[in-house]
Every structure is written in structure tokens, then in C-alpha cells.
Amino acid sequence: MIEEYNLSFLNLQSIEKILLQTQTNSHGLISDGVSSFNIGMPILLYPELKGLYNIIRQYVRIYCNKYELGKFKFINSWFNITYAGSELKKHNHGTNGLSGAFYVSVGNNSVPLIFSNQQIKPYSGLLIIFPSDYDHYTNQEQEKRIVISFNTEFL
């Protein structure tokens, strides 16, 4: 139940510019990278990203309709910036909802997002939605990558 959506029609450079002006810190799941996780308000609630939030919300609704999952609400969102040598440690996001990764900026040599039975090669503009309890990780990154992540829960 991992779904991929192409949102490369968005102004990704504008989104990246907003993210690069936002406070970050180190995060335990990312080696040699930074994150906005638990710093200030959820990134998708920033007024400058309202349009992106609405679009992602529509795709989560499409996913829920496809799998007859019912209503949901967003509970948090953040972004990560990783660099060559960074890796995302194996983890999941809980048991009662959906999670997602929206790739704002990805180089041609970026490593895949790895799930237990599937690997997804990211590209700038890719939105991945998956059940929150799916374990996922990356191997050592080859270049800079910027990803907005989010969690929802079912009502």
C-alpha cells in the first residue's frame, strides 16, 4: 500500500527557498543531516506553504478513498536535509495513520527510500504515501536531498 504521486508541476525552487530559511537542528534518525522536527510549528502549517499543504492533503484523501480508510487529520510535519554521507536510520511512524515523504530537491544519484519489500528511487516532486507502521530507511546518501515528511492519524 505504498503509493507514489508526481507533483513536479509545483514550484519546487520556491518551496526549497522557504525551507532553507527555516530553523533546523540535528536529529537522532539522521546521520550528518539537519531537521526541523520538533522545532516550532509543523512545516506544512507555515503560511507560505499553505498551497502545498492543501495539495498534499488532496493526495492523502485520494489514497484514503482508494483503500477505503475513512477520515484523517494531520498531526505533524517537518523537513530533513541530508548530504553526501548522511543516512536515515530504520524506523517507522507509529500504528494509527499514514505517513508521507515529499521530495523537494533530489539529485540524480540520490539513494532510494527502502521499505521491507520495496525500494523507491526519489526524484524532485515525488510524493510517497504509506502506512505509518511501515519500517523504512536509506543507505548512505550520495548528495544533498531535501524532504518534507508528515504523519496523519485516522479519526
Backbone as a ProteinNet text record, in pm:
[ID]
protein_1_A
[PRIMARY]
MIEEYNLSFLNLQSIEKILLQTQTNSHGLISDGVSSFNIGMPILLYPELKGLYNIIRQYVRIYCNKYELGKFKFINSWFNITYAGSELKKHNHGTNGLSGAFYVSVGNNSVPLIFSNQQIKPYSGLLIIFPSDYDHYTNQEQEKRIVISFNTEFL
[TERTIARY]
81	0	85.2	195.1	278.4	237.2	201.7	159.1	255.1	278.4	365.9	285.5	310	242.2	346	332.1	426	372.3	437.8	399.1	505.5	578.1	686.7	635.3	503.7	444.9	451.4	481.4	489.3	616.6	618.2	737.7	830.8	908.3	993.3	1104.6	1153.3	1259.9	1208.7	1084.5	1024.3	1006.9	963.9	948.6	1084.5	1185.6	1320.6	1371.1	1348.5	1394.1	1332.3	1203.1	1135.7	1198.9	1222.8	1279.1	1419.3	1499.6	1637.7	1646	1536.5	1532	1472.7	1444.4	1376.8	1476.7	1456.4	1546.3	1548.7	1667.9	1686.8	1779.9	1787.9	1876.4	1914.3	2005.2	2036.7	1918.6	1911.8	1803.3	1862.8	1819.3	1877.1	1863.8	1763.9	1746	1827.1	1888.1	1964.4	2109.3	2198.2	2340.1	2387.3	2458	2517.7	2415.9	2300.1	2199.9	2130.5	2032.2	1955.9	1806.8	1727	1583	1511.4	1387.2	1302.8	1211.4	1231.2	1147.2	1149.7	1030.7	1012.8	1071.7	1083.1	1126	1011.7	947.9	840.4	718.6	642.2	518.7	547.9	455.2	474	496	591.3	633	518.4	426.5	315.9	211.9	225.3	135.6	192.1	313.1	367.8	278.5	242.1	153.8	205.7	337.5	396.2	380.1	347.7	334.2	189.6	94.8	-46.8	-91.7	-49.8	-86.3	-33.1	90.7	149.6	73.5	41.8	-35.2	-167.9	-237.6	-367.5	-354	-248.5	-225.9	-193.5	-103.5	-69.7	-193.7	-273.1	-397.3	-489.8	-499.9	-582.7	-531.4	-400.9	-344.8	-362.6	-355	-383	-530.1	-617.8	-760	-780.7	-712.1	-719.4	-674.5	-563.9	-511.9	-617.7	-673.3	-773.3	-896.7	-940.3	-1055.4	-1024.5	-905.8	-866.7	-870.4	-825.4	-817.7	-930.7	-1030.1	-1148.3	-1107.8	-1026.5	-970.9	-1044.6	-1130.8	-1205	-1132.4	-1174.2	-1124	-991.8	-916.3	-784	-759.9	-657.3	-609.1	-457.1	-397.3	-252.2	-213.6	-109.4	-65.8	71.8	154.6	280.8	343.8	439.9	516.5	647.8	749.4	883.4	960.9	1082.6	1166.9	1305.5	1370.3	1507	1593.6	1716.1	1816.7	1930.9	1960.4	2072.6	2176.6	2297.5	2411.5	2483.5	2580.5	2661.4	2717.7	2698.1	2743.4	2634.5	2524.9	2413.5	2335	2270	2175.3	2061.3	1947.5	1828.1	1818.5	1820.1	1816.1	1677.9	1674	1549.5	1454.2	1328.7	1227.2	1089.2	985.9	850.2	788.1	663.1	598.4	477.3	465.4	353.1	255.8	137.9	45	-91.9	-126.5	-263.4	-271.7	-215.8	-228.5	-145.8	-127.8	-47.6	67	175.9	289.8	325.6	405.8	444.3	577.7	636.3	761.6	743.7	768.5	763.1	903.8	957.9	1095.6	1100.4	1153.4	1161.2	1280.8	1393.7	1516.6	1596.6	1621.4	1691.2	1783.5	1905.7	1998.9	1979.6	2042.1	2028.4	2085.9	2179.8	2244.8	2193.9	2081	2026.9	1987.2	2006.7	1976.7	1827.1	1777.8	1634.9	1589.4	1460.5	1395.2	1361.5	1404.1	1392.4	1286.6	1189.8	1090.4	1125.9	1057.3	1093.4	1084.6	991.3	976.1	976.4	1023.2	1020.3	1122.8	1185.5	1274.9	1220.5	1220.8	1168.2	1277.7	1310.6	1411.7	1345.8	1391.6	1326.9	1366.8	1281.3	1310.4	1241.9	1288	1228.6	1082.7	993.1	849.8	775.8	845.6	781	716.6	590.3	521	495.6	539.3	516.6	426.5	319.2	229.9	226.8	234.2	241.8	187	146.1	101.5	214.7	180	280	363.2	309.1	383.5	483.2	498.9	597.7	738	827.1	966.5	1029	1115.7	1185.1	1316.3	1408.1	1540.2	1607.6	1725.5	1809.2	1948.7	2020.3	2163.7	2233.5	2364	2441.5	2413.2	2372.9	2335.4	2458.6	2434.9	2542.2	2550.1	2440	2435.5	2324.8	2316.4	2217.1	2074.7	1987	1846.7	1762.7	1648.6	1556.2	1420	1367.5	1242.4	1151.3	1024.6	922.9	851.1	839.1	770.5	650.6	553.5	434.4	372.4	290.5	211.8	66.5	-21.1	-163.5	-211	-328.7	-390.7	-536.4	-591.7	-730.4	-821.7	-934.9	-1032.2	-1132.9
-120.5	0	126.6	122.1	241	302.1	429.6	498.9	612.7	634.1	741.1	836.9	966.5	1069.7	1170.3	1214.8	1308.9	1451.5	1528.3	1667.6	1763.7	1719.4	1801.8	1927.4	1940	2060.6	2179.2	2153.1	2259.1	2341	2461.1	2545.4	2499	2397.1	2334.4	2427.1	2514.6	2607.3	2706.2	2748.5	2838.5	2768.9	2644.2	2566.4	2547.5	2512.6	2493.8	2621.2	2734.6	2862.9	2887.5	2859.1	2875.2	2782.8	2658.9	2562.5	2602.6	2650.1	2686	2806.6	2881.4	2996.3	2959	2831.4	2783.9	2716.4	2736	2680.3	2528.3	2471.3	2326.1	2291.9	2163.4	2112.6	1970.5	1911.4	1770.9	1684.2	1562.5	1469.9	1330.2	1255.7	1125.7	1021.4	1035.2	935.5	965.8	1084	1124.9	1145.3	1074.6	1099.2	1208.7	1306.2	1413.7	1492.3	1517.7	1599.4	1686	1764.6	1850.5	1831.1	1874.7	1855.2	1969	1992.7	2087.1	2012.3	1882.1	1800.2	1858.2	1881.9	1936.5	2075.7	2154	2293.3	2380.1	2452.2	2542.5	2469.1	2538	2479.1	2380.7	2287.7	2193.8	2270.3	2224.4	2298.3	2319.8	2224	2241.3	2342.2	2392.5	2496.2	2636.5	2646.5	2778.1	2843.6	2970.8	3037.6	3029.9	3036.4	3033.4	2897.3	2794.4	2658.5	2608.8	2700.5	2661.9	2589	2638.1	2573.4	2431.3	2410.7	2276.6	2187.2	2238.1	2160.7	2114.5	2205.9	2170.7	2063.7	2072.7	1972.4	1836.4	1833.9	1706.4	1648	1731.7	1686.6	1619.2	1675.4	1615.6	1476.2	1460.6	1329.5	1227.7	1272.3	1180.5	1137	1229.6	1195.6	1094.1	1112.5	1017.6	879.4	873.7	747.8	683.7	761.5	708.3	656.8	728.2	682.7	552.3	542.7	421.9	299	312.6	198.9	197.8	285.4	293.1	305.6	406.6	423.4	524.2	604	698.9	830.1	901.9	1036.7	1033.2	1142	1153.7	1297.9	1319.9	1455.1	1452.5	1563.7	1577	1600.2	1531.9	1552.8	1619.2	1607.3	1680.7	1676.8	1765.6	1771	1842.3	1806.7	1860.5	1838.6	1890.9	1861.8	1821.7	1743.5	1697.7	1739.7	1775.2	1798.7	1701.9	1617.3	1524.7	1558.2	1515.6	1545.4	1415.7	1424.7	1306.8	1250.2	1121.3	1054.5	1038.5	1115	1102.4	976.4	924.8	815.7	830.6	778.3	777.4	639.9	635.4	507.4	443.3	310.8	235.1	275.6	306.8	349	339.5	362.6	380.3	496.1	528.8	647.1	613.4	491.4	458	362.2	349.8	245	293.3	419.5	462	570.9	548	652.5	627.4	735.1	735	832.4	806.2	896.1	925.1	1028.2	1062.1	1131.9	1128	1196.6	1268.6	1398.6	1479.6	1529.8	1488.1	1519.2	1653.5	1753.7	1889.3	1902.8	1848.1	1860.2	1731	1667.6	1539	1538.4	1495.1	1482.5	1351.8	1340.5	1221.1	1094.8	1111.1	995.5	966.3	1023.4	1003.2	857.4	809.8	669.4	649.6	526.8	500.9	502.8	525.1	503.5	355.1	287.3	141.7	100.4	23.7	-41.3	-190.3	-268.9	-410.4	-486.9	-450.7	-525.9	-437.6	-314.4	-223.5	-111.6	-70.9	43.9	145	270.9	376.6	478	494.4	592.4	730.1	821.6	952.7	1043.6	1141	1248.9	1374	1488.4	1613.3	1619.3	1638.2	1644.3	1516.3	1411.4	1284.8	1293.2	1250.1	1233.8	1085	1032.1	892.4	891.1	813	796.8	648.6	618.7	479.3	467.8	347.8	327.9	361.2	429.8	477.1	366.4	246.4	137.9	67.2	112.5	54.3	103.1	9.9	45.8	95.3	195.4	248.2	313.2	326.5	382.6	412.3	472.4	487.9	439.2	404.5	380.7	515.7	513.9	637.4	719.8	843.6	933.9	972.3	996.6	1035.8	1186.6	1257.5	1402.2	1464.7	1595.2	1668.8	1631.4	1621.7	1594.8	1663.4	1721.4	1790.7	1723.3	1680.2	1604.3	1661.4	1685.4	1718.6	1589.1	1561.7	1441.7	1481.5	1391.6	1421.2	1292.4	1308.9	1199.3	1241.7	1147.2	1167.4	1059.6	1078.5	972	963.3	843.2	822	866.9	923.2	971.5	861.7
0	0	0	-70.9	-89.6	-222.5	-219.3	-341.3	-372.1	-501	-549	-635.4	-616.9	-694.4	-742.4	-866.7	-926.2	-909.4	-823.5	-800.4	-854.5	-955.6	-1009.1	-1080.2	-1094.8	-1153	-1055.7	-928.1	-828.4	-846	-789.9	-792.2	-680.6	-709.1	-608.3	-559.4	-646.2	-605.6	-501.8	-515.4	-417.4	-282.5	-285.7	-162.1	-96.2	-175.4	-121.4	-55.4	-117.6	-63.3	74.4	89.9	219.9	323.8	286.4	380.8	425.1	332.3	365.2	458.3	471.4	562.9	698.3	718.7	839.1	933.4	1062.1	1163.3	1158.9	1174.5	1179.7	1294.9	1322.5	1425.7	1387.2	1459.5	1433.6	1477.1	1425.2	1458.7	1471.2	1571.9	1601.4	1492.7	1405	1299	1173.7	1169.9	1051.2	1091.3	1026.1	1049.6	954.7	1007.2	926.4	844.6	899.5	832.8	935.9	891.3	981.8	958.2	1057.1	1051	1123.4	1086.5	1160.2	1256.7	1272.1	1360.2	1501.6	1556.6	1692.1	1712.1	1606.4	1618.2	1566.5	1654.6	1613.2	1561	1477.6	1425.1	1312.4	1287.4	1175.4	1044.6	964.9	844.8	746.6	734.6	639.8	687.9	810.6	860.6	841.4	789	758.4	653.1	671.6	574.3	430.1	413.3	278.1	211	289.2	234.9	238.1	255.4	262.6	135.8	19.1	-106.8	-114.5	-72.8	-71.4	25	142.7	240.6	179.6	112.9	53.2	-54.6	-134.2	-239.2	-177.8	-81	-15.6	50.6	114.2	178.3	76.1	-44.5	-150.6	-186.9	-196.4	-232	-120.3	4.8	115.6	109.3	74.9	60.5	-53	-165.4	-277.7	-230.6	-156.8	-103.1	-12	79.7	173.2	100.5	-1.8	-79.7	-152.1	-209.1	-282.4	-192.8	-69	22.6	126.7	106.1	193.9	340.2	369.2	503	590.2	535.9	618.3	639.1	742.4	768	842.9	828.4	887.3	927.1	1006.5	1033.3	1036	994.5	1001.6	1146.7	1193.4	1331.2	1340.7	1238.1	1237.5	1098.8	1079.6	953.8	981.7	906.5	925.2	796	789.9	674.1	720.8	638.1	661.3	543.4	574.8	471.1	499.5	402.7	415.7	309.8	336.5	249.7	215.1	126.2	94.2	223.8	243.2	364.4	469.6	458.3	553.5	525.1	627.2	607.9	706.9	668.9	753	817	950.5	1020.5	1009	1017.8	1006.9	1119.2	1080.9	1177.1	1113.6	1193.3	1142.4	1218.8	1185.7	1242.7	1328.3	1377.6	1464.6	1398.8	1457.5	1413.7	1367.2	1385.1	1356.7	1251.1	1135.4	1035.3	911.6	838.4	716.7	735.7	667.4	666.5	521.8	504	368.4	362.2	244.3	214.4	81.9	83.1	-37.7	-66.7	-180.5	-217.9	-290.5	-221.3	-275.2	-368.2	-326.2	-404.6	-392.1	-505	-508	-629	-609.1	-720.7	-795.2	-910.1	-994.3	-930.9	-838.3	-776.5	-635.6	-600.7	-466.3	-445	-323.1	-290.9	-271.3	-288.1	-273.3	-127	-109.5	18.3	22.8	128.4	134	236.2	189.1	273.6	276.6	357	370.8	239	150.9	26.1	-98.7	-84.7	-198.7	-179.1	-288.8	-288.5	-387	-347.6	-434.1	-460.6	-587.9	-629.5	-630.7	-545.7	-539.8	-655.6	-680.7	-774.7	-721	-762.6	-716.3	-759.7	-661.5	-688.2	-654.5	-613.3	-579.2	-440.7	-431.9	-305.1	-285	-171.4	-135	-12.5	-16.8	97.7	132.1	263.1	307.5	449.8	489.8	627.9	725.6	832.7	928.6	991.7	998.3	1063.8	971.9	848.7	757.9	795	826.6	850.7	720.4	732.5	614.7	657.1	559.3	585	451.9	458.6	339.6	372.1	268.4	281.4	277.1	280.1	280.7	154.8	176.1	67	-15.3	-143.3	-235.2	-255.1	-224.6	-246.1	-162.6	-167	-88.2	-131.5	-31.3	-60.9	46	3.1	93.6	82.6	197.9	202.1	309.8	275.4	374.4	409.8	539.7	586.8	671.4	681.3	761.3	812.4	915.2	970.6	982.1	960.8	984.2	1082.8	1135.9	1212	1170.2	1182.7	1145.5	1256.7	1219.9	1318.5	1352.6
[MASK]
+++++++++++++++++++++++++++++++++++++++++++++++++++++++++++++++++++++++++++++++++++++++++++++++++++++++++++++++++++++++++++++++++++++++++++++++++++++++++++

